Amino acid sequence: MTERTGRCLCGAVSFTLSAEPLAVRVCWCRDCQHLAANGTVNLLVAADALTVSGTLSEFLKTADSGNEISRQFCATCGTHVLARSSARPQFRVLRAGNLDEPSSIRPNMNIWAASAPDWACLDQALERIEQQPLPPKPAPSAEA
């Protein structure tokens, strides 16, 4: 397991991820396109493996699914750092571009591919999921 660190553009918000990501995805949903004018590379992580320091601002939006999505930004520079869904409070979505070493991860799927613009450069070697992927399966119990 590799500990990963990162920060916002100005450095006022930093984070440490103490576990491997559960998934690494290029997201083409319309919200990510609004945030980045493109698809965004995101890490799905366990909430209890993420430590964040600094002041975050929050924007709440109801998704097409009906779930409430919280997007959290640096209060100083506005960098989008992470998101969470009311449907899956045990997870956080962390923006890969904020990692100190973004090459330490590699996306394995395109999600919301149906929303990608015609000019999008989707890596054909990655799994393609047209909309929202299923949540990761829980790790097997050590007691089994």
C-alpha positions in Angstrom: 0.0 0.0 0.0 1.3 3.5 -0.9 0.3 6.5 1.1 -0.6 9.3 -1.3 -0.6 13.1 -0.6 -2.0 16.0 -2.4 -3.1 19.6 -2.2 -5.1 22.3 -3.9 -3.5 24.9 -6.2 -2.6 27.4 -3.5 -1.7 24.7 -0.8 -4.3 25.9 1.8 -6.0 22.5 1.6 -4.0 19.3 1.8 -4.9 15.6 2.1 -3.4 12.2 2.8 -4.8 9.0 1.4 -3.8 6.0 3.5 -5.3 3.2 1.4 -5.3 2.2 -2.3 -8.2 3.7 -4.3 -11.2 1.4 -4.8 -11.4 2.6 -8.4 -9.7 5.1 -10.7 -12.0 6.4 -13.4 -12.2 9.1 -16.1 -15.7 10.6 -15.6 -17.5 12.2 -18.5 -20.7 13.2 -16.6 -21.9 16.7 -17.4 -21.1 18.0 -14.0 -17.4 16.9 -14.4 -17.4 18.6 -17.8 -18.6 21.8 -16.2 -15.9 21.6 -13.6 -13.0 20.9 -16.0 -14.3 21.6 -19.6 -13.4 17.9 -20.2 -13.6 14.5 -18.5 -11.9 14.3 -15.1 -9.8 11.5 -13.5 -11.2 10.6 -10.1 -10.2 8.2 -7.4 -13.0 6.5 -5.5 -11.7 6.1 -2.0 -12.9 4.9 1.4 -13.9 7.9 3.4 -12.0 6.6 6.5 -8.8 6.4 4.5 -8.8 10.1 3.7 -7.6 12.9 5.9 -8.1 16.5 4.8 -6.8 19.6 6.4 -7.7 23.2 5.5 -10.9 25.1 4.9 -13.3 23.7 2.3 -16.3 25.4 0.8 -19.2 23.2 -0.3 -21.7 23.2 -3.1 -24.7 20.8 -2.9 -26.6 19.6 -6.0 -29.2 17.0 -6.5 -28.0 14.5 -9.2 -30.2 13.0 -11.9 -30.4 9.9 -9.6 -32.0 12.0 -6.9 -29.0 11.7 -4.6 -27.5 14.8 -3.0 -23.9 15.4 -4.2 -21.6 17.5 -2.1 -18.6 19.0 -4.0 -15.9 20.5 -1.8 -13.5 23.2 -2.9 -10.6 25.1 -1.4 -12.1 28.2 0.2 -9.1 30.3 -1.0 -8.3 29.2 -4.6 -11.4 27.4 -5.6 -9.7 24.1 -6.5 -12.2 21.2 -6.6 -10.8 18.7 -4.1 -13.4 16.1 -3.5 -17.0 15.0 -3.7 -19.4 12.7 -1.8 -22.9 11.3 -2.5 -25.7 11.0 0.0 -26.3 7.4 -1.3 -22.7 6.3 -0.5 -21.4 8.1 2.5 -18.6 5.5 3.0 -16.9 6.8 -0.2 -15.2 10.0 -1.3 -14.4 11.0 -4.9 -10.9 12.6 -5.0 -9.6 14.6 -8.0 -6.5 12.9 -9.3 -5.0 16.2 -10.6 -4.5 17.3 -7.0 -2.3 14.4 -6.1 1.4 15.3 -5.5 2.3 12.3 -7.8 -0.6 11.8 -10.2 1.4 9.2 -12.1 1.1 7.0 -9.1 -2.4 6.0 -10.3 -3.8 4.8 -13.6 -7.5 5.0 -14.7 -9.1 1.7 -15.6 -12.5 2.8 -16.9 -14.4 5.6 -18.6 -17.7 6.3 -16.8 -20.7 8.3 -18.1 -19.2 7.8 -21.5 -22.6 8.4 -23.1 -22.3 12.0 -22.0 -18.8 12.5 -23.6 -18.8 15.0 -26.4 -18.0 13.7 -29.9 -14.5 15.2 -29.8 -13.6 13.5 -26.5 -10.4 11.4 -26.5 -11.6 8.2 -24.7 -8.8 5.7 -24.3 -10.2 2.6 -26.1 -8.1 0.3 -23.9 -10.2 1.3 -20.8 -13.4 -0.3 -19.8 -16.3 1.8 -21.1 -19.4 2.3 -18.9 -22.2 4.4 -20.4 -23.5 5.9 -17.2 -22.9 5.3 -13.4 -20.9 2.2 -12.5 -22.0 -0.2 -9.8 -20.4 0.5 -6.4 -17.3 -1.6 -5.5 -18.0 -4.8 -3.7 -17.0 -4.9 0.0 -13.7 -6.6 0.8 -14.1 -10.2 2.0 -14.3 -10.7 5.7 -11.2 -11.9 7.4 -13.4 -14.1 9.6 -14.7 -16.2 6.7 
